[in-house]
Amino acid sequence: MHTTHTNDEADLETHAESRVQRRLIALLTVLLVILLLAFVPPLINVSRFQRRIARNIGNAVGRPVHFDRVSLSLLPLPGFTLDNFVVDEDPAFGYEPILRADQVNVTLRISSLWGRRVEFSKIALITVNEPPDVNLVHRYDGKWNIESLLLQASHIEAAPTAQRFAGPARRFPYIEATGARVNLKLDQEKTPFSLSEADFALWLPEAHQWHLRLEARPVRTDTSPGDTGIIRMEGTLGGPDSPTGDQASSLAQIPINLSGAWRDAQLGGLSRLLFGSDAGLRGDFSLTFGILGTIGHNAIVSNITLNNARRADFVPPRPLSLEAACHAIAGSTFHSFSGIECHWPPADSSDRGILVLTADLPDVRQPQLSSLQLTFPALPAATFFDWLGVATPHPPTGLTGPGSLAGSLHWGSSPQASTSGSPSPAAPTWTGELEFSSGSLEVDPTGHRTIPLGDVFLRSTPPPAVPAPHTRGARPGAPLDSETPDSFDLLPISLTLGGKQPATLEGHLDDTGYTLHLTGTILYADLLAVGNAVPQLGDGLPEFLDRFADSTADPGAEPQAAGSGPTHTLPSVPIHVDLTATRAWGGPQTWRETPQLPVHPHRTSSR
């Protein structure tokens, strides 16, 4: 029995040693295979396939393709690496490559290695020294350089990317790019607008339907725009019922279903991005959108949100926040937009409507043909006062009342008859009328004294009279109002300022500045009180009255309180004035006595 036990122990030791040997051999085999996969591919010369690979990729995209070197890799998955990969541009759009990448990794489908047809599972554009660079070119006739690429792809029968088993058609690879840069060119000129840090993915979830995903940061190359936020977009192009083969003759026929968002943008950075300079605005901007239809004709819906909007040079008591909903119809491959309509707040909101914007943009390449209208159904006075508090560091705090602002403003141009009789397009201008009703001015908060304003109208200046064809100064064939600026008139307002009859305030403003005209009998103290209630009106007024008092001294005048205005004593009895205030936008306001126009006697005939 002892011998038997000894033999069993020996057998166990033998089996353990053999098991360890087998594991060691397996481990060494795996290590050897890994070493072979790691070190053998560089020794295999695949350069003889370089022309064939370039030709096959070029046939697939419809453009010549070049790369400097191709190498084989087996880990972690078998594939090829293409160095300095370039896709040439269609000569009709220029000669700068449409795509350039330092490196492209092409991964093979392992299951296809045992078949007659090799398939790619993934194509990745890699950043080595410079990010992948893509040029989108928009030609003067409305064509895009990617149109032929999309049409070329629609002519090729491809199976879905995630299809498990091979079929008659090759499976479409998963294409991605990380940290890429997308440039926008108009004809041969590269614009300053680009998308940086772009992560892009494209695959085929169903036959004839591409799914794309894009995340990027909009930038401007000629300036540092600041924080412009992130744009994220995802959706599909094409579909089971989309035209294929010879039927897909136009990019406009391809179905589109996209949704996205533009978030975390600051108004300062956004204004620098769009206009190249800081508009002096601060706040948070976000936008969500959806596009459904075809590329040639589709419906767009969007929601816009502004939070804590204000001017940069001061912090208002209540920054502006708003939420608006918009919709429009895009046609001609996003070159025309009709039925643009925005509601603040959204039309389906239970809140009262504040602002409605409607517009039409027949051709984005000719914005002067556009039209826009702003309608205020009945903006509450409190909201209007909050707007003024955001727009200026010195809002007219004396404005009170339960009134409202209503009216509409229109921007656009219309053909008018020239002196030669043929229609001539006029320069687009602002026209319309705004009415502020039931307002008042609180000139003495302690005594609760107010001055009723009645209805205040701001109305666009009527166009000048049409000159006769042979009137002196008229230029034949020139537009009638080609040099007429946007201008509005403040209709006369009656102000009770201490006289037996109310004084009258009226004005005129245009794109250069504004002019105010005050005439009537006033008390100086009341006029100063109105200027304190409306700082825009009172700007420069105390200094002017200080000088003006010297020429209208009154022995019974009472001294002014400290800090209330002029240092001289002002008349305490009503006095007739005829004053004019002028200000160029961005400059100081100047008051002066209104000059009296000379009266010329009528010339009589010598007969």
Solvent accessible surface area in square Angstrom, and as a share of the most:
residue,aa,sasa,rsa
1,M,206,0.92
2,H,147,0.66
3,T,94,0.55
4,T,82,0.48
5,H,106,0.47
6,T,67,0.39
7,N,82,0.42
8,D,74,0.38
9,E,82,0.37
10,A,50,0.39
11,D,77,0.40
12,L,120,0.60
13,E,111,0.50
14,T,84,0.49
15,H,114,0.51
16,A,38,0.29
17,E,108,0.49
18,S,34,0.22
19,R,107,0.39
20,V,93,0.54
21,Q,108,0.48
22,R,145,0.53
23,R,163,0.60
24,L,95,0.47
25,I,110,0.56
26,A,55,0.43
27,L,101,0.50
28,L,100,0.50
29,T,69,0.40
30,V,80,0.46
31,L,83,0.41
32,L,100,0.50
33,V,67,0.39
34,I,77,0.39
35,L,93,0.46
36,L,87,0.43
37,L,53,0.26
38,A,47,0.37
39,F,134,0.56
40,V,52,0.30
41,P,3,0.02
42,P,99,0.62
43,L,147,0.73
44,I,75,0.38
45,N,93,0.48
46,V,10,0.06
47,S,62,0.40
48,R,171,0.62
49,F,67,0.28
50,Q,45,0.20
51,R,205,0.75
52,R,137,0.50
53,I,26,0.13
54,A,18,0.14
55,R,135,0.49
56,N,83,0.43
57,I,34,0.17
58,G,10,0.09
59,N,96,0.49
60,A,49,0.38
61,V,48,0.28
62,G,45,0.43
63,R,14,0.05
64,P,79,0.49
65,V,11,0.07
66,H,97,0.43
67,F,13,0.05
68,D,97,0.50
69,R,136,0.50
70,V,7,0.04
71,S,27,0.18
72,L,34,0.17
73,S,40,0.26
74,L,49,0.24
75,L,79,0.39
76,P,127,0.80
77,L,88,0.44
78,P,19,0.12
79,G,3,0.03
80,F,40,0.17
81,T,25,0.15
82,L,1,0.01
83,D,31,0.16
84,N,74,0.38
85,F,13,0.05
86,V,22,0.13
87,V,10,0.06
88,D,39,0.20
89,E,14,0.06
90,D,41,0.21
91,P,91,0.57
92,A,55,0.43
93,F,16,0.07
94,G,1,0.01
95,Y,188,0.71
96,E,67,0.30
97,P,23,0.14
98,I,7,0.04
99,L,34,0.17
100,R,124,0.45
101,A,2,0.01
102,D,33,0.17
103,Q,47,0.21
104,V,3,0.01
105,N,51,0.26
106,V,8,0.04
107,T,25,0.15
108,L,14,0.07
109,R,34,0.13
110,I,77,0.39
111,S,75,0.48
112,S,7,0.05
113,L,80,0.40
114,W,199,0.70
115,G,47,0.45
116,R,256,0.93
117,R,80,0.29
118,V,76,0.43
119,E,4,0.02
120,F,64,0.27
121,S,29,0.19
122,K,75,0.32
123,I,36,0.18
124,A,8,0.06
125,L,17,0.09
126,I,58,0.29
127,T,65,0.38
128,V,84,0.48
129,N,128,0.65
130,E,114,0.51
131,P,51,0.32
132,P,0,0.00
133,D,38,0.20
134,V,38,0.22
135,N,3,0.01
136,L,48,0.24
137,V,3,0.01
138,H,19,0.09
139,R,52,0.19
140,Y,162,0.62
141,D,66,0.34
142,G,13,0.12
143,K,91,0.38
144,W,65,0.23
145,N,0,0.00
146,I,55,0.28
147,E,25,0.11
148,S,51,0.33
149,L,42,0.21
150,L,40,0.20
151,L,27,0.13
152,Q,52,0.23
153,A,30,0.23
154,S,10,0.06
155,H,90,0.40
156,I,77,0.39
157,E,114,0.51
158,A,21,0.16
159,A,10,0.08
160,P,34,0.21
161,T,18,0.10
162,A,97,0.75
163,Q,61,0.27
164,R,197,0.72
165,F,142,0.59
166,A,64,0.50
167,G,21,0.20
168,P,136,0.85
169,A,27,0.21
170,R,129,0.47
171,R,10,0.03
172,F,33,0.14
173,P,22,0.14
174,Y,58,0.22
175,I,43,0.22
176,E,44,0.20
177,A,10,0.08
178,T,82,0.48
179,G,27,0.26
180,A,4,0.03
181,R,71,0.26
182,V,25,0.14
183,N,9,0.04
184,L,54,0.27
185,K,11,0.05
186,L,89,0.44
187,D,53,0.27
188,Q,119,0.53
189,E,128,0.58
190,K,97,0.41
191,T,18,0.10
192,P,36,0.23
193,F,72,0.30
194,S,9,0.05
195,L,42,0.21
196,S,14,0.09
197,E,107,0.48
198,A,1,0.01
199,D,65,0.34
200,F,69,0.29
201,A,6,0.05
202,L,34,0.17
203,W,46,0.16
204,L,3,0.02
205,P,51,0.32
206,E,85,0.38
207,A,44,0.34
208,H,47,0.21
209,Q,30,0.13
210,W,21,0.07
211,H,37,0.16
212,L,21,0.11
213,R,97,0.35
214,L,25,0.13
215,E,65,0.29
216,A,1,0.01
217,R,71,0.26
218,P,9,0.06
219,V,26,0.15
220,R,35,0.13
221,T,78,0.46
222,D,92,0.48
223,T,35,0.20
224,S,86,0.56
225,P,14,0.09
226,G,54,0.52
227,D,69,0.36
228,T,1,0.01
229,G,1,0.01
230,I,28,0.14
231,I,34,0.17
232,R,107,0.39
233,M,44,0.20
234,E,69,0.31
235,G,10,0.09
236,T,25,0.14
237,L,20,0.10
238,G,6,0.06
239,G,6,0.06
240,P,91,0.57
241,D,141,0.73
242,S,15,0.09
243,P,31,0.20
244,T,35,0.20
245,G,26,0.25
246,D,142,0.74
247,Q,129,0.57
248,A,2,0.01
249,S,84,0.54
250,S,40,0.26
251,L,10,0.05
252,A,34,0.26
253,Q,81,0.36
254,I,7,0.04
255,P,40,0.25
256,I,10,0.05
257,N,81,0.42
258,L,16,0.08
259,S,65,0.42
260,G,17,0.17
261,A,16,0.13
262,W,38,0.13
263,R,106,0.39
264,D,99,0.51
265,A,0,0.00
266,Q,63,0.28
267,L,20,0.10
268,G,6,0.06
269,G,6,0.06
270,L,18,0.09
271,S,8,0.05
272,R,72,0.26
273,L,8,0.04
274,L,92,0.46
275,F,146,0.61
276,G,28,0.27
277,S,64,0.41
278,D,55,0.29
279,A,53,0.41
280,G,18,0.17
281,L,72,0.36
282,R,81,0.30
283,G,8,0.08
284,D,57,0.30
285,F,26,0.11
286,S,25,0.16
287,L,36,0.18
288,T,42,0.24
289,F,38,0.16
290,G,15,0.15
291,I,22,0.11
292,L,113,0.56
293,G,28,0.27
294,T,45,0.26
295,I,14,0.07
296,G,10,0.10
297,H,116,0.52
298,N,4,0.02
299,A,45,0.35
300,I,32,0.16
301,V,87,0.50
302,S,18,0.11
303,N,66,0.34
304,I,47,0.24
305,T,40,0.23
306,L,31,0.15
307,N,67,0.34
308,N,85,0.44
309,A,8,0.06
310,R,63,0.23
311,R,82,0.30
312,A,42,0.33
313,D,99,0.51
314,F,33,0.14
315,V,113,0.65
316,P,6,0.04
317,P,118,0.74
318,R,157,0.57
319,P,50,0.32
320,L,42,0.21
321,S,62,0.40
322,L,31,0.15
323,E,89,0.40
324,A,10,0.08
325,A,27,0.21
326,C,16,0.10
327,H,87,0.39
328,A,13,0.10
329,I,67,0.34
330,A,0,0.00
331,G,12,0.12
332,S,74,0.48
333,T,27,0.16
334,F,62,0.26
335,H,10,0.04
336,S,25,0.16
337,F,43,0.18
338,S,55,0.35
339,G,45,0.43
340,I,37,0.19
341,E,53,0.24
342,C,25,0.15
343,H,42,0.19
344,W,30,0.11
345,P,19,0.12
346,P,21,0.13
347,A,78,0.60
348,D,135,0.70
349,S,41,0.27
350,S,119,0.77
351,D,98,0.51
352,R,149,0.55
353,G,35,0.33
354,I,28,0.14
355,L,35,0.18
356,V,30,0.17
357,L,45,0.23
358,T,52,0.30
359,A,16,0.12
360,D,62,0.32
361,L,43,0.21
362,P,75,0.47
363,D,25,0.13
364,V,57,0.33
365,R,110,0.40
366,Q,75,0.34
367,P,80,0.50
368,Q,85,0.38
369,L,85,0.43
370,S,13,0.08
371,S,38,0.25
372,L,48,0.24
373,Q,68,0.30
374,L,36,0.18
375,T,44,0.25
376,F,19,0.08
377,P,69,0.43
378,A,20,0.16
379,L,0,0.00
380,P,41,0.26
381,A,4,0.03
382,A,70,0.55
383,T,33,0.19
384,F,38,0.16
385,F,47,0.20
386,D,43,0.22
387,W,52,0.18
388,L,42,0.21
389,G,10,0.09
390,V,17,0.09
391,A,62,0.48
392,T,28,0.16
393,P,66,0.42
394,H,118,0.53
395,P,33,0.21
396,P,16,0.10
397,T,105,0.61
398,G,5,0.05
399,L,31,0.15
400,T,41,0.24
401,G,31,0.30
402,P,129,0.81
403,G,7,0.07
404,S,27,0.18
405,L,15,0.07
406,A,32,0.24
407,G,27,0.26
408,S,37,0.24
409,L,30,0.15
410,H,67,0.30
411,W,63,0.22
412,G,9,0.08
413,S,41,0.27
414,S,60,0.39
415,P,102,0.64
416,Q,69,0.30
417,A,64,0.50
418,S,11,0.07
419,T,29,0.17
420,S,81,0.52
421,G,59,0.57
422,S,58,0.37
423,P,104,0.65
424,S,19,0.12
425,P,96,0.60
426,A,9,0.07
427,A,46,0.36
428,P,36,0.23
429,T,28,0.16
430,W,77,0.27
431,T,60,0.35
432,G,24,0.23
433,E,59,0.27
434,L,27,0.13
435,E,52,0.23
436,F,16,0.07
437,S,28,0.18
438,S,67,0.44
439,G,4,0.04
440,S,21,0.13
441,L,7,0.04
442,E,48,0.21
443,V,17,0.10
444,D,53,0.27
445,P,86,0.54
446,T,123,0.71
447,G,49,0.47
448,H,147,0.66
449,R,97,0.35
450,T,67,0.39
451,I,4,0.02
452,P,95,0.60
453,L,21,0.10
454,G,41,0.39
455,D,77,0.40
456,V,23,0.13
457,F,52,0.22
458,L,45,0.22
459,R,101,0.37
460,S,21,0.14
461,T,49,0.29
462,P,97,0.61
463,P,109,0.68
464,P,84,0.53
465,A,96,0.74
466,V,113,0.65
467,P,52,0.33
468,A,56,0.44
469,P,84,0.53
470,H,180,0.80
471,T,61,0.35
472,R,239,0.87
473,G,73,0.70
474,A,28,0.22
475,R,141,0.52
476,P,116,0.73
477,G,43,0.42
478,A,19,0.15
479,P,46,0.29
480,L,57,0.28
481,D,23,0.12
482,S,45,0.29
483,E,142,0.64
484,T,48,0.28
485,P,59,0.37
486,D,38,0.20
487,S,16,0.10
488,F,18,0.07
489,D,34,0.18
490,L,35,0.17
491,L,47,0.24
492,P,84,0.53
493,I,15,0.08
494,S,73,0.47
495,L,4,0.02
496,T,72,0.42
497,L,0,0.00
498,G,28,0.27
499,G,14,0.14
500,K,202,0.86
501,Q,131,0.58
502,P,67,0.42
503,A,0,0.00
504,T,42,0.24
505,L,17,0.08
506,E,58,0.26
507,G,13,0.13
508,H,68,0.30
509,L,55,0.28
510,D,28,0.15
511,D,90,0.47
512,T,98,0.57
513,G,7,0.07
514,Y,35,0.13
515,T,51,0.29
516,L,24,0.12
517,H,49,0.22
518,L,3,0.02
519,T,38,0.22
520,G,13,0.13
521,T,39,0.23
522,I,0,0.00
523,L,44,0.22
524,Y,1,0.00
525,A,60,0.46
526,D,13,0.07
527,L,2,0.01
528,L,9,0.05
529,A,22,0.17
530,V,1,0.00
531,G,5,0.05
532,N,102,0.52
533,A,8,0.06
534,V,27,0.15
535,P,42,0.26
536,Q,64,0.28
537,L,13,0.07
538,G,10,0.10
539,D,57,0.30
540,G,25,0.24
541,L,1,0.00
542,P,35,0.22
543,E,102,0.46
544,F,15,0.06
545,L,0,0.00
546,D,32,0.17
547,R,152,0.55
548,F,23,0.10
549,A,4,0.03
550,D,90,0.46
551,S,87,0.56
552,T,37,0.21
553,A,81,0.63
554,D,38,0.20
555,P,144,0.91
556,G,52,0.50
557,A,20,0.16
558,E,119,0.53
559,P,109,0.69
560,Q,53,0.23
561,A,74,0.57
562,A,109,0.85
563,G,88,0.84
564,S,38,0.24
565,G,30,0.29
566,P,9,0.06
567,T,122,0.71
568,H,83,0.37
569,T,67,0.39
570,L,4,0.02
571,P,8,0.05
572,S,54,0.35
573,V,81,0.47
574,P,66,0.41
575,I,37,0.19
576,H,122,0.54
577,V,4,0.02
578,D,40,0.21
579,L,1,0.01
580,T,10,0.06
581,A,0,0.00
582,T,43,0.25
583,R,46,0.17
584,A,66,0.51
585,W,134,0.47
586,G,92,0.88
587,G,24,0.23
588,P,114,0.72
589,Q,12,0.05
590,T,74,0.43
591,W,9,0.03
592,R,101,0.37
593,E,103,0.46
594,T,33,0.19
595,P,84,0.53
596,Q,139,0.62
597,L,152,0.76
598,P,101,0.64
599,V,142,0.81
600,H,141,0.63
601,P,121,0.76
602,H,174,0.78
603,R,234,0.85
604,T,117,0.68
605,S,86,0.55
606,S,123,0.79
607,R,264,0.96
